[in-house]
Amino acid sequence: MFKAFKEKLRQLKERIDFSEAKEKLSAIVSGEVVISEEKVDEVLDELEIVLLESDVALDAVAEIRERMKTRLAGRRKKITESLYQIVESELKQTLIEILEKNYFDLEAEIERRLKKKKPLNVVFVGVNGTGKTTTIAKMAKRLMDKYSVVIAAADTFRAGAIEQIEEHAKRLGLKVVKHKPGSDPSAVIFDAIKHAESKGIDIVLSDTAGRMHTKKNLLDQLEKIKRVTKPDFIIFVDESIAGNDAVERARMFNESVGIDGTILTKIDADAKGGTAISIVIATQKPVLYLGTGQSYEDLVKFEPKWLVERIFS
């Protein structure tokens, strides 16, 4: 995991260590040195390249650079301290602060809201082929231990989508509310909510069509789902390995209908690690879960410190 990012950081360390060795000679008398703004800019120029090559989006890189410059410029360090270790420590803290911004525990929030309202409608959005339907099944598996769940097969657009979610539900022992292919997705979710109300079911997990963000008619349909069914949460799902494509899709879904958080799939296959950072900055909404494998149990809560430590380990 994140092998490419780690290699880029190793190369950055070598360049900083080499540059620093020449400066230490002039600091022997005083025993310490001030990290100049010019030196910080030099280091951050190198760091920008590392981040960009690790799928961190350009606007995210700019924010990270600004935060790092504030932390480093004018700071005093002993000649025995490694500049790279200082940079690494500050970068870790910067990334953690970014990833923790607006973070919330979805399951704790579900528990809190269920005390006031039942059922809760959790709508999942994203494009085809990113693992959205499988993620819904994984989410159902997590919730089933504590709550009753029904699934709304509201992806009536893609051929085979209803059958796919039905197969997952069959394996999990869950009911699926469905209509015919081509039906109004809003009506499917509405009926699922009514079914849940009549049966005392806690949570409706609503699948939706894998809308390409360039297809305005499908985005309009999603806006109708939001208007008619009033989701309690809208969760965006995409692949960690999709890099900037995932970031742009997250940005578009957030601007079009508003998302409450993101689930990133295939984190186990991600060699770069920049997608989570970029999506949080682009949407100002947290990453909530990571898909770590193929089984229903392979969905883990996102922990910013966990991700950052694995990037640098």
N, C-alpha and C positions, 0 to 999 in steps of 0.2 A: 504494500500500500504506500502510495506517495513516493515511490523510488526516484522519479524524475525530479521532484521538488527537493528531496534530500541531496541529490547529486549536485544540483545547482547551488544549494547552500554550502556544500563542501567546497566548491570552486570559489565561491565568494569569500569564504574563510581564508583560503590560500592567498587570494589577492589582497585582502585587508591585512593579513599577517605580514606579508612581504612589504607593503607600503609602510606599515607601522614600525617595522624594524629599523628603518632609516631615521624615523623621527625620534626614537628612544634615545639616540646618542646625544641629542641636544637637551634632553630633559634629565640627564643624570645628576646634574648639580642640584636642581630643585626637588627632584624626586617625584614630581607630578607634572602633568601637562593639561592645558585647556583644549578641549575638542573644539576646534575652530569651525565657524559656519562653512568655510571653504572645504574643510575635511569632511564635514557632514554631507555636503552636497556631493562630494566625490563618492562617498560610500553609498549614498542613496541613489545615485545614478546607476551604480552596479546593482543595487537591490531592486530597482525598477525592472531591470532586465530579467532578474530571477523570477519576480512575481508575474510579469507578463508571459514568460515562457511556462509558467505553472498555471495557466488558465485564470489568472486573476484579471478581471476586466479593467480597462483603462481608467475609468472613473474611480474604481476601488483602489487602484494603485495610487492615484492622486491623493485620495483621502489618507491612505496609509503613510504616504510620504510626508504629508503635512503634519500628521501626528508624531511621526518619528523625528522630524526636524525640531519640533517643539521640545521633545524629550531630550535630544542629544546636544543641540547647539549651545555652546558655552559651558558645558558640563566639564568638571575637572575629574581627571582620572590619574591614579598612580601609575608609574611607569611599569610596575609589575602586573597591572591589570591588562587583560587582553581586550583590545577595542572590539574584536569580533564578538567576544562573549558579552560585552555591554550591548552591542547592536542586537545580538540574538535575544538577550533577555528583554530588551525593550520591544522588540518585534513580537515576541510571544505575548507580552502584556497588551500590546496594541491590538493584536488579533483577538485575544480573549475579550477585551472590552467591546470590540466591534460585534463579535458573535453573541455576546451576552445581552446586547442592547435589545430591549423589547421582548426578550425570551420569556416564555411561559410554559408551564407543564400542562399539556393538553388534557391529560387524564385527570389531573387535579381540578382543572377548570370545568371539565365535564361533570365531575362529582359535585362541584359547587353549584353549577347551574341546574342540575337535576333536582336539587332540593326545592327549586322554584318553578320548574317547568319540565314537562314530559309529553311527548318525546323530544329529543334533540335531533336536529337535522344537520348532518355533516356531509357537505358536498365536496366531491373530489374533482379537480379540473386538471387539464394537461393535454399534451398532444399524444397521438397514437405511438405505440411502440416504446414507451418509456417505463412501462411496468405499473401503470396506474391501477388497472383492474386487479392485478396480483397484490398490489399494495393495499387495496381495500380489503382483500381477503386476510392479509396479515394483520391489518388493523382490527378486523372483526375478531380474529383469534385472540388478540391482546385483550379486547374488551369483554369477550364472552365469559371470562372467569368471574367477572363482577357484575355485568349488566346483561339484559336481554337485548338482542340486536335483530334487525331485519334489514335486508338489502333492497334498494330500489335500482332496477336495471334500466336506468334512464339514458344509456347509450343506445338509442334506437337508430342511430345513423350508420354505424359500421357493421358490415355483414359479419355475423358470428359473435358479436359482442354480448348479446343476451345469453347465448349458449355458454360462452366462456365464464361469465359471472355465475351462471347457474351451476356449472360444474364445480367451481370453487365452493359455492354455498352448499352443494350436496355433500362434499367432503367434510365440511364443517358442521353439517346438520342445521343449516339456517334456511329460513324461508326467503324467497325472492318475490317481490312484487314486480310484475312485468306487464307490458302491453305488446301489441304487434310491432314488428319492425316498421320504422317510419312514423310511429306515433309521436305525439307531442311529449317531449321529455318532462315538461312541467307537470303534465297530468299524471305521469307515472310516479313522480316524487310526491305529488299531492295525495295520490291514492295510498302510497306507502305510509305517509304520515297519518292518514285517517285509519289505516289498518293498525298501525302502532297504537294510536289513541284507543281504539276499540279493544285491543288485547292487552293494554297496559305495558307495552314494550318501551324500553328506555331510549333506544338510539336507532335512528335510521341512517344508514350509510349509503349515500347516493352516488352511483357511477354516472358519468356524463360522457358525451361523445368526445373523442380525441381531437379537439378543435385546433386546427392550424391557426395561428394568430393572424394570418393574412386573410382568412375567410370571414368577412364581416357578417354575413348572414348567420353563421354559426355562433359568433360572439354575441350577436343580437339575441339568439336563442338562449344563450347562457344568462344574459341580462334578464330575460323573461323568467327563467328558473329562479333567479334571485328575487325578482319582484313578486312572483306568485307563491313560492314556497318558503321565503324568508329564512335562509340557512342560518344556523347558529354559528357554524364555522365553514369557511371555504378554504380547502387545502389544495395547494398546487403541488403536483408530482412531476418530477423530471429526473433524468439521469445525471449523476455526478460527473460521469465521463463526457457529457455533452458540452462542457465548458461554456464558452461565451454564447453558444446557441441557447443553452438552458437559461442563462442570465437574461437574454433578450426576451425569451418567452415568458419568463417570470415577470419581467417588467411590464410586458404588454397585458398579461392577465391581470396584474395588479392595477394597472391604469384603467382597464376596461370594466372589471367587476369588483375589484378589491379582493385580496387574499388575506387570510389570517396567519398563514405560515406555510412552510415548504417541507415536503418529504423528498429526500434525495435517494434514488435507488443506485445499485451497483457501486457502492462506495468501496467494496472489496476489490474492484477492478480499476480503481482510480489511481493513476501513478502521479498525478499532479497536485490535486487537493485544493485548487483555487476556487472551484465553483461555489462552495458553501459561503465563502467569504464574500464573493462578488454578489451573490443573490441577496444576502442580508443587507449589503450596502445599497443595492439597486432598488429593493422593495421596502426597506426599513421594517421588514417583518422577519421573524426568526425562522431558522431551520428547526423542525420539531423532531423528526425521526430520520434514521438512516437505514436503508435496505442493505443488509450485509451478506445475503445469500439467497438461495432458492426456496428454502422451506418456510412454512408459515411462521415459525419462531424467529426467522431472521429479519426482525424489525426492532431496532433498538432506539431508545430515547437519545436524542442528540445532546451531547455534553461538550460545550466549547473547549474546556480544558483538555478533555480526552482527545479531541481532534488535533488541537495544537501540539500536544505532547507527541502524538504519533507522527506529525509532520516533521518534528525536530529530533525524534528519537533515533 
